[in-house]
Structures are given as structure tokens and as C-alpha cells.
Amino acid sequence: MPISPKRLPFFQHLAELRQRLVIIMITLVVGSSILYFDPFYTSILAWVLAPIKAMLPGGQLNVFGPFESFTFRFKVALFASIVVFSPIVIWQIMAFFLPALKPKERRWFVPTFAASVILFLGGAGFSYYVIMKPAFQFMFAQGGNLVKVVPAADRFLTGIGLLFVGFGIAFEVPIVVFYSIGLGLIPYSKLRESWRYVYTVLAVVAAVATPDWSPVTMGALGGALVVLYEASLALARFVFAKKIKEQRQAALVEADE
């Protein structure tokens, strides 16, 4: 559906939302259908398991029934399509909110879209290249020497898929912070002064976004979110310098009264 800069009535918003969701669903269905078959499926699975293959008994996962083989393969294709086709999904989500923006705010649409895609893929990549191996080493070690870990393919993949998607979504924090300041929802000074509370919220986000809840994963994600948060504040201070100055002056006037 084309992007319209016009403001829409409520029921047209609902129709717009429905069409955006339909496009997202069709994208994921078509994408999953393509990635379900070889050579995509085998290549994707080999790439996903590469960091932890040495930890798996025999270098393989285990399925416990013929139907589970189908669901496992389908989940591989689904999670892969979410990551591969994330630009389309993000575009549709952002385009839904475009009519609510003022003309001056709409100029940020394309840069924000590009940043959102980079952050999502960056979060997924961070979980794969930095988090995945130490996190699974920690979890595998919890059973001790008397326990043999036999990874069930379906559950194992669900954990990995949620790890990728969870980190990707969590890495969108800078977008939220940037627009909260830019749209005047939360003053810059408030976010700067309340860093202890913000860090606590980021720690909760890290706990929710990590499916394994291991201290390795939560600590790494929490640290990454703090860095992204501080970077987004620095960027907002540079971009919205005039607005931040006006907010400070208004706060001083209000304090004097």
C-alpha cells in the first residue's frame, strides 16, 4: 500500500493497520515458503549452528518424531524470513505511523527506517557473533559431569530464534529514545538525570528479551543497551540542540516562578 502523508480518520487507520499487517503476513509466508527448501534451508541451519556445533552430541540436534522434523524445518524458515525480510516488516510498521507525523517530522522517515533496519540486523548479528557461543557454553555446563545434554531440535531452535529476534527488537531502543526527545514526549534533561531508573528499565528489557535468562546473555545485552542508550542521547543532543536549550530555559523560568 502506498504511503500517504495525509492524516486519516479513525476507521481508516484501522483499515490501514489491517492492510499493513496483511502485507507483513504475506511477506513472511512467501519468505518462509522460499527458505523452507534447499539450498536455503541447509545453508541457513549450518550457519546458525556453526558457533555451537562442537557442543552438540555428534554435532547434531535431535528430533523425536516425524512431525517434529516438519515443524523444526518450518521454524528455521520462519525465523530466517523474519531476519532476512525485516526491512519490509519494519517499513510497513513505520509507514502506519507516518500520517500521524507533522510535515517537519516526516523528513526523518527514511533515515529512521534505515537506522531501524541497521539496528535490528545489528542486534541479531550481535546475538550470533558475540552472545550465542558463551551463552550456550554456560547453559550446557549447568548440568554437571553426570548429566548429558540431549538438545531437542525444536526447542533448541526456538531458543536461538527468539535470541536473534529479541536482540534485534531490543536494539531499537535508540530509535525510541531519539523520537521521545525529538517529539517532546520526554525532555532530554529528564532522561539524562534519571539514568539510574533508565538503566534499571534497560536491565528489565534485557531480561525479557533473552529467552535463556543466563547471566551471560542478560549482562551482555544489558551492557549493549546502555551503550546504545548513551549514544542515542549524544546524537539527540546534537540534532535537537535548539529544542533542548529551549526546554532548559523553560524549566528555569518555571523554577523561578
N, C-alpha and C positions, 0 to 999 in steps of 0.2 A: 504494500500500500504506500503511495507517495506521501512524503512528509509535507504537511500543510502548516504554514505559520499562523493560521487563523485560530482564534480561541473558539472552543466548541462547547455547546450546551451539554448538560449532564448525561443525557441518554446517548448523545453522540460519542461522548467519552467512553461509555460502556461498549458501544459498538466498535469503537476504535481499539479498545483493550482486547475485545474478543478477536478481532482480526489480527492484531499483533501476536496474541497467544497462538492462534491457528498457524500463522507463518512460522513461529518458533517450533511448534509441534511437527509441522510438515518437514521443516529443515532437519530436525533430529531423527525423524522416521526415515527420511531419504538417506541421510548421512549414515545412520546405523545399518540400513539395508546394504549400502555400498561397502562399509567397513566390516560387515559380517563375513564376507567371503575373502578367500585368499587371492592375491598375496598379502592383502592388508591385515587380515586377522593374525596370521602367523608372525608377520613383521612387528605388529604392534605388541603382541604378547611377549615376544622375545625381547623387545626393547624395554618393556615395563619390568620384566623380571630380571634383567641383566644385573642390577646392583645387588640383588639378594639371592641370585641363583645358587651360589655356593652354600648358602644356609639351608636350602631345601633338601630334604632326603632324596637322593638320586637326582637332584637338580630339577625336580618336577613337583607340580601340585597334584592333589588327589580329588577325584570325583567319586561319588558313592551311588551312582545310578545313571542310567542313560539320559533321563530327562535333565539331570543336573548339568550334563555336558552341553545341552542346548542353552539352558539359562546362563551358564557361565560364558559361553561364546557370545550370547546376546548382550550381556553386561559389558564385556570387553568392547564390543562395537558401540554400545550406548555411551559409556564413559569417554571413549575416544572421540565420538562425534561431538560431545559437549565441549571438549577442549578444541578440537580441530575447527568446528564451526562456531566457536564462541564469538567471533566478530559479528556474525549475523544475529545471534541471540542478543548480544549487547546493543547492537544498532536498533533492534526492534524495541527493546526495553527503554532506551533513551529517547527514541522517536515518539513514544507515547507521551512523554512529559514535555515535549517541545512546545505544544500550543500554550502551556501554562507560563512559558518564559516571556519576558519582555524583549522587544527588538534588540536592545543593547546586550541582553544576556544570551541571545541566540547565536551571537558570533562565536561563542565559546563551544558550540555544539561539536564541531568536527575535531578540534583539539582535545576536547574531553573524551570523545569517542576513541580517538587514537590512544590517549593515555589509559583509558579503561581497559582496552584490549591488551596493551603492553603490561599493565599491572596484573591482569588476570593470568596471562600466559607466564609472566614473571613469577607469580605465586605458585602456579602449577610446576614450573621449572625448578623453583627453589625447593619445593617438597620432594621432587625427584632427585635432584643432584646433591642436595645438602642434607635433607632430613631422613629420607627413606631408609638408607642403609643403617645408620646408627640407631634409628628408632626400632627397626626390626631386630637388630642385634640385642638391644636392651630387652625387648619382649621375649625373644627366644631364650634368653638367659634366665628368665624368671622361673622357669620350670625346674632348674637344677639338673644335676647329673643323672638323677633317677627317673626323669620324665623325658620321653621322646615326643617332640612336637611333630604332629602329622597335619600339615596345613590342608584344610578343606578348600578346594579351589574357589567355590562360590563366595564363601565368607572372606577369604583372603583377598580376592579381587575387589569385593565391596569396600573393604577397609582401604585398599590402595586408591580406588576411585574416589571415595569420599575425602581422602587425604588431598588428592590433586584439586578437586573442586572446592573443598573447604579452604585450602590455602589461596586458591585463585580469588574466591569471594572476599576473604579476609584482607587480601592485598588491595582491595578497593577503598580502604579506609582513607587514603589521601584525597580521593575524589569527594567523599562525604565531608571531610574537614574543609577542603578548599571551597566548596559551594556553601557550606554553612556560614563561612566568613563572608564570601562574596555576595550572598543573597541577604546578608544581615540577620540570619537566624540566630547566630551566636557571635558575640563580639570577640575579636581576636584576643583582647586583654583577658577575657574570661577564660578562654582556653589555655592561655599562657599561664595564668595564675593558678588554675585548677589542675595542674599537671599530675598531682598525686591521684586525684579522682579519675582523671583520664587514663592514667597508667593502669589503675585497677580495672577499669572497664575494658581496656585492651587485653589484660590478663584473662578476664572472663571470656572475651571473644576468642582468644587463643584456646581456652579450654573447650569451648563449644565447637570450634572449627576442627579440632583434632579428634579423629574417631578412636584413637587408641588411648588417649589420656595419659600417655607416658610423660614423665618429666622432661625427657629429651625433646620430644616433639613440641610440647607446650612451651618450654623455655625458649626454643629456637624461634617459634612463631611469635611469641610474645616480644622477644628482642627485636625481631624484624619489624613488627608493627610499631614499636616505639621509634625505631629509626625512620620509618615511613611517616609517622605522625610528625616528628620534629622537622623532617624535610618538607612536608606539606605546609607546616606553619611558616617555615622560612620562605617558601615560594609565595604563599598568600601575603606575607608581609611585604614582599617585593612588588607583587602585582597590584595589591589593594592598598598601597601605602597611603594614598589620599583618603580613602574611606576610613582606614584605621586611625589616621590623625584626627579626622572629624569626630570619630567615636570617642577618642580620648578627650578632646576638647569639650564635647557634650557631657561626658562623665564628670569632668572638673567643674563645669558650670552647675550641674545638678548637685554635686557635693557641696559647693559653696552656698547653695540655696538651703 
